Amino acid sequence: MDLELVQRVQEGDKKAFDVLILKYQQRIVHVITGFVHDPVEALDVAQEAFIKAYRAIPNFRGDSAFYTWLYRIAINTAKNHLTARARRPPAMDVDALDATNYYDAPELKEFETPESNLISTELEHAIQQAIQDLPEDTATAIRLREFEGMSYEEIAQVMDCPIGTVRSRIFRAREAIEKQINQIMSEEE
């Protein structure tokens, strides 16, 4: 069905692209939210990703599933957004008087310690790094499974490959992530 819609868009039918947006909007926003944690920003980045997809759709050849192609555009758009955001100066600074008010805020006094925050940050970084170091197909499979909650069957369909291949990719990804986590935990001891 996606291929038919893509062909209609390539022939100039803008409403067919609206159908694709409706079908994949929530999934794409969810994927982008994994990178851009602000929900409002994630919606903006998703809109930008769909605009890029619309402009690039004449070049879509169908070598992969449409969602996989769209997923790659969304991920690249999110990464580009984060890179651009890192280059901008902060919008505002915390005033010294405000800082004293934050100190007394009970919700900021969780059970977290600097050590637990550091370990948590290191683990999160290690997991992200492990995923980034994976081959693209393996990284895509683990992201679809763990971040989007797709079944093996859905992933196989999206990635246009057998379920056994999906299982193998996810197994390898989990091994790589576990290795990174074990390395951090052994360094902490």
C-alpha positions in Angstrom: 0.0 0.0 0.0 2.8 2.4 0.8 4.4 1.9 -2.6 1.1 2.7 -4.3 0.8 5.9 -2.2 4.4 6.9 -3.0 3.8 6.4 -6.7 0.7 8.6 -6.5 2.8 11.3 -4.8 5.5 11.0 -7.4 2.7 11.5 -10.0 1.7 14.8 -8.2 -1.1 13.6 -5.9 -0.4 15.6 -2.7 -3.3 14.0 -0.8 -1.5 10.6 -1.0 1.4 12.1 1.0 -1.2 13.4 3.6 -2.2 9.7 4.0 1.4 8.7 4.5 1.8 11.5 7.1 -1.3 10.3 9.0 0.0 6.7 8.9 3.5 7.4 10.2 3.3 10.7 12.1 3.1 9.3 15.6 5.8 6.8 15.0 8.2 9.4 13.6 7.5 11.8 16.4 8.2 9.0 18.9 11.5 8.2 17.1 12.5 11.9 17.1 11.6 12.2 20.8 14.3 9.7 21.6 16.8 12.3 20.3 15.0 15.6 21.0 13.5 15.3 24.4 11.3 18.4 24.3 7.9 17.3 22.8 7.2 20.7 21.1 10.7 20.6 19.5 10.2 17.0 18.5 7.0 18.0 16.6 8.9 20.7 14.8 11.6 18.3 13.8 9.1 15.8 12.7 7.4 18.4 10.5 10.8 19.2 9.0 11.5 15.5 8.4 8.2 15.2 6.5 9.0 18.2 4.4 12.4 16.7 3.6 10.7 13.4 2.7 8.2 15.2 0.5 11.0 17.0 -1.4 13.0 13.8 -1.7 10.2 11.4 -2.6 10.8 11.8 -6.4 14.1 10.0 -5.7 12.5 7.2 -3.7 13.2 4.0 -5.7 11.6 1.4 -3.3 14.9 -0.3 -2.6 13.8 -0.4 1.1 10.4 -0.1 2.7 9.0 3.4 2.7 9.0 3.5 6.5 12.7 2.6 6.7 13.5 5.4 4.2 11.3 7.8 6.2 12.9 6.6 9.5 16.4 7.4 8.2 15.3 10.9 7.1 13.8 11.5 10.6 16.9 10.3 12.4 19.2 12.4 10.2 16.9 15.5 10.7 16.9 15.0 14.5 20.7 14.6 14.5 21.1 17.8 12.4 18.7 19.6 14.7 20.8 18.7 17.8 24.0 19.7 16.1 22.5 23.1 15.1 21.0 23.6 18.6 24.4 22.9 20.2 25.9 25.7 18.2 23.3 28.2 19.4 23.9 30.1 22.7 21.5 29.3 25.6 18.3 31.3 25.4 18.5 32.4 29.0 20.6 32.0 32.1 19.5 31.3 35.6 19.5 34.4 37.8 21.5 34.0 41.1 18.4 34.9 43.1 16.4 32.2 41.2 19.1 29.7 42.0 18.4 30.0 45.7 14.7 29.3 45.1 15.6 26.1 43.2 17.8 24.9 46.1 14.7 24.8 48.4 12.5 23.0 45.8 11.5 19.6 47.3 11.0 18.0 44.0 14.7 18.6 43.2 15.8 16.7 46.3 15.3 13.2 45.0 17.3 10.2 46.1 19.8 10.9 43.4 23.4 11.5 44.3 26.2 12.9 42.1 27.6 9.4 41.8 24.3 7.8 40.8 23.7 10.6 38.3 27.2 10.1 36.8 26.7 6.4 36.5 23.3 6.8 34.9 24.7 9.4 32.5 27.6 7.1 31.6 25.3 4.1 31.1 23.0 6.2 28.8 26.0 7.4 26.9 27.4 3.9 26.6 24.1 2.5 25.3 23.8 5.4 22.7 27.4 4.9 21.7 27.0 1.2 21.4 24.0 1.7 19.1 25.8 4.3 17.0 28.8 1.9 16.6 26.6 -0.8 15.2 26.1 -1.4 11.5 23.1 0.7 10.3 20.8 -2.3 9.8 21.5 -3.7 13.3 21.1 -0.2 14.9 17.8 0.2 13.1 16.5 -3.1 14.2 17.3 -2.5 17.9 15.8 1.0 17.8 12.6 -0.3 16.2 12.4 -3.0 18.9 13.4 -1.2 22.0 12.4 2.4 21.3 9.3 1.9 19.2 8.2 -1.4 20.7 7.7 -3.1 17.4 7.3 -6.9 17.1 9.9 -8.9 15.2 7.3 -9.4 12.5 6.7 -5.6 12.1 10.4 -5.0 12.0 10.9 -7.6 9.4 8.2 -5.9 7.3 9.6 -2.4 7.8 13.2 -3.5 7.0 12.1 -5.9 4.3 14.0 -8.9 5.5 13.3 -12.3 7.1 12.4 -12.5 10.8 15.5 -14.6 11.4 17.6 -11.8 10.2 15.8 -9.4 12.5 16.4 -11.7 15.5 20.0 -12.1 14.7 20.5 -8.3 14.4 18.7 -7.6 17.7 20.8 -10.4 19.4 24.0 -8.8 18.1 22.9 -5.3 19.2 22.0 -6.5 22.7 25.4 -8.3 23.0 27.2 -5.1 22.0 25.2 -3.0 24.4 25.7 -5.5 27.2 29.5 -5.4 26.6 29.5 -1.6 26.9 27.5 -1.7 30.1 29.7 -4.5 31.6 32.8 -2.5 30.8 31.4 0.6 32.6 30.3 -1.4 35.6 33.7 -3.1 35.9 35.4 0.3 35.8 33.1 1.5 38.6 34.1 -1.3 40.9 
